[in-house]
Amino acid sequence: MAELSDEELVSRLQGGDKSACTVCIDRYGTAVYRLALRLLKNEADAEDVMQETFLNAFKAIGSFEGRSSLKTWLYRITYNNAMMRLRQKDPALLSIDESWPPEDGAVIVPQQLFDWCCLPERELTSEETRQKLATAVTDLPPALKGVFLLREFEGLSTQETADALEISTDLVKTRLYRARLQLRENLADYFASAQPSGV
């Protein structure tokens, strides 16, 4: 059964095949847990959300119509469960201004920008840099973080990300742009200090 396509897997799940549940968890459990952990920053919460996600998915599998991939659908459930958990802990965490660009036409530019392309590859791949980037991503507002993680870490397309988050592709692009700007500003000092003198 490990060689089943997602379409065949969904068909078996919808037919009540219990062994298909195990295959689904084996196939997507790591990805679901990874997304939940990055969103929640807590291993216990991430494990709970992973379990909730698969329970929700298996209960609702009859309504899955295949308009998105199985993986995208699981990401949507994971994201919703994680956001629900965050909202319970602190409703203010999820507040984000959706209007972009601002109505007056002004475009907000980060106070500090640094051109990452000027850094040698070893700086971008160092453990310290990866840690700094991971921390900066963790500090993004949840709505921006969700888009950034799905697009940049999980490799979903703009349309797949929109499907997973149940938002428009335009909003995906807006949030991704804002996330990148915020990351550039937050990491500007670090990357400026990592740049060799004289460059």
N, C-alpha and C positions, 0 to 999 in steps of 0.2 A: 504493500500500500504506500510505501514511502515514495514511489515513483508516480503517484497520482498527480495529475494536473490540478490546479486550483478549481477548475470547473468541475472535475470529477469529485474532488474533495467536498465541494459545496453540495453536490448532488447527494453524496453519501450522508453528509451531515443532515440535510433536509429529509433524508429517508430514515433518520433515527439510528444510523450506524454509530455505536458508541466508540468503536475503535478509531473512527475518523476524528473524533474529538482529540484523541491522543496525538494523532498525526498533525492536526492543526496547531496544537500547543507546541509540539516539537519544532514545527516549521516556523512559527511566528512568535513564540514565547519570548525569545531573547530580544527581538526587535520591540515588542510591546513593553517589556520591562525597561529596556534602555530609554525609550521615549518617556515613560512614566517617571523614571528616576531623574532624567534631565529636567523635567517639568517641576517635579516635587522636591528634589534635593534631599530625599529621605528614603532609605532603603526599605524600611518597614511599610511606609505609605506606598512606595512603588510596587512592592509585592502584593499589597492589598488591591491596588488598582489593576494589576495584571490579572489577579484572580477574578475581580469584578468584571473586567473586560471580557474574559472568555465565558464567564457565566452569562453575562448579558448577550454576548454574541450567539451562544448556543441556544438560548431561549428565543432569540429573535431571528434565527437563521431562516425560518420559513418566510420571512418578509424580505430576505435578501434577493434582489432582482438582478444583480450582476451589472448594474450601471456603472459601478466602479469596481476596481479589483478587490479581492478578499482582503489583501494587505491594507489597502486604503481604508476600507470599511472598518477594519480592526483598529487602525490608527484613529479614526473618527471617534470610536467608542472610548478608546484609551484617553484621548484628549478631553472628551466630555467628562469622563469620570475624574480625571485629574483636576480639571477646572472646578468641578463640583466640590471636590475636597478642599481646594484652595479657597473657594468662596465661603465654605463653612468656617475655615480658620480665620480668614480676614477678607471681608467683602471689598475693602479698599484696594486690595492687590490687583483686582481685575478691572479697575477703572482705567479706561484709555480713551483718548479723544479720537474718534473715528474720522473726523473731518480733515481731509488732506487733499490738496493743499489748503491752507487757511482761506476763509472766505474773502479776506481782504487782499488775497493774492500774494502776500508775503511768504517767502520760503525760508524756513528756519534752517540755518546752516550751523553745524557744530562749531563751537569756539576753536577747537583744535582739530586739525586734519593732518594726517601723516600718510605719505604715499608708500604703502607696503611694498610696492614693486621694487623699491630701491634697496630692500634688505637682501643680503645673501641668503640662499636657500637654507643654509645650516641654521640661521636664526629663526626661520619660519618652522623648521621641523624639530627644534630643540625641545626637550622635555619642559623646560621653564616656560617657553613660549606657549606650548600646548596647555599648560596649567593656567597661564594668564588668560588665554582665550576662553578656556572652559569656565573660568570664574566670571569673565565678562559676559559670557552667554547666560550663565546662571542668573546674573543680576538684571537681565532684560525683563521688562514687564511681560507677564504671561502671554498676552496676545501676540506680542512681537516674537517672543521666544518660540512659541508653537510653530509659527511660520518659518522662522530661521532654522529650527531643528529639522523640520520635515524637508525643507528645500536643500539645505547645505549639508546636513549630517546623514539624513536618510535617503537623499537623492531623488525625492519625488519631483515630478514636473509641477509647473504652476497649476495646471488643471487638476492633477491628482491632489495637490495640497488644498486647493479650493474645495474639492470633493470631501477630503478628510475633515476639514474644518467647517464645512457647510457655509462657506462665504464665497463671494465673487472672486474671479481671477484678478480683477482690478484691485480689490482689497488685499489679496495676497501680495501683489506687486508693491502696493503702498507700504504694507507692514514690513516686507522684506527690505525695502529701501530704507525705511526708518530704523529697522534693526541694524542694518549695516552702518548707517550714519552714527548711531549711538555707540556701536562697537568701536568704530574708528576713533570717536572722541574719547571713549573710556580708555582705549589702549594707546592713545597718541604719545603720552609721556613715556610709556614703557618702550615703544618702538623707536622713539626719538633717541632714547639713551642707548638702545641696542645698535643704532646706526654707527658704523665706523666713522671716526673723525676725518674730516676732509671730503666727505661724500656730499 
